[in-house]
Amino acid sequence: MMLLFLLKGLFRDRSRSLIPLLTVIGGVSCTVILYSYITGMKNEMVRAHAGFIAGHVKIMSKAYAGEADQIPNDLAMMDISQLLDTLRSDHPEMTWVTRINFSGLLDIPDSSRETRIQCPVIGMAVDIISKESPEPAILNLKNALVRGRLPRQSGEIVISEDLANTLKFCKNATLISRTMYGSLSSINFTIVGTIHFGMSYIDSNLIIADFADIQYALDMENAAGEILGFFPDFIYQTDEADVITSVFNANHISEDEFAPVMFTFMHQNRHSETLEIVKYFSTIIIGIFIVIMSIVLLNAGLMGGIRRYGEIGIRLALGEYKGHLYRSLLAESLMTGFLGSSMGTALGVAFSYYLQVKGIDISSMTKNSSVMIVDVLRAEVTSVSYCIGFIPGFCATFLGTTFSGIGIYKRQTSQLSREFEE
């Protein structure tokens, strides 16, 4: 009954509940949003790099791996069909895809079929035509589509929206590149759509073609530059990736420079070091913010207790015991902290979910970036998002009232009449 009485008092007496409640709501919601935003930023980095570059595990030839940044298709793996059959048999739970990265010139003809404009491009060959192919989902092609459609048959490609604007979007194009054996190759394509992934590094001059078309164009029959493996639901699992990689490499020990070798996501492109740095600094940022919000809410609890010294004096003068009065203040702070933390968490999670779906476009700040940075930063709501706000909101408010309430025991009943006269 006493708790119900105190709860009614909090709702009816805004002078002692509104400001503390709003302070807790604001502090908690900011904490939840910051945590979810940083978590989403890290996970977006992992998803983008895994989907486009590294996979959760990647297989290359030894020679190719040593020069991977130069896209050395002359060092690509041969006879990949047998290797794929083995991988799918040994690890059926994983998704295995083949990729060919390539570079070249995209030639755009005029009405008389003479060269109107040429532009250097970076290309990615994926299985985009097959209905059962997982590549559209891995690369999120449907959501990335800006104009037109995705390729449905051989000879069709999509290009980045930025590249299309540079080339003054047209329908026909010729790709000029180098084959696996070093000779010059040209193949005609029909541009059927444009895409935008929100990563300036690849959006500037990217084309995506069907894997079979590029195999034919670059004389790479039954060959591929890379084989990428993905875990179920495309969630990276560090321990399992390490085990799979260790077993695979142990079974393929060879002096042949074209022998396949597997790498985990963490052991490619210094991802491990990068993510450790991101994790380290994000932990520091979140920790500092929680401490700051805890101090703010602690002070709010202290000031709230001090402002009520007049009320405390009246209640003591009416004969209320100091212990009972102290416990009632603590109960009020617990209710304020719980209600404020719950409402702040709900507000923070709602806003974080909006950021998770919509994101924040920072493309204007990454136009000239030479590294793979996600232009649309998103939050991610996790189980921790629902409880992290209670650290400053619940605990700090309670501690503030605990310390300020100690003053109750220092009040002398004999001096109360003098205080009231003043």
Summary of the structure (lengths in Angstrom):
residues: 422
radius of gyration: 31.0
end to end distance: 35.4
largest distance: 105.9
contacts: 1388
relative contact order: 0.18
helix: 56%
strand: 20%
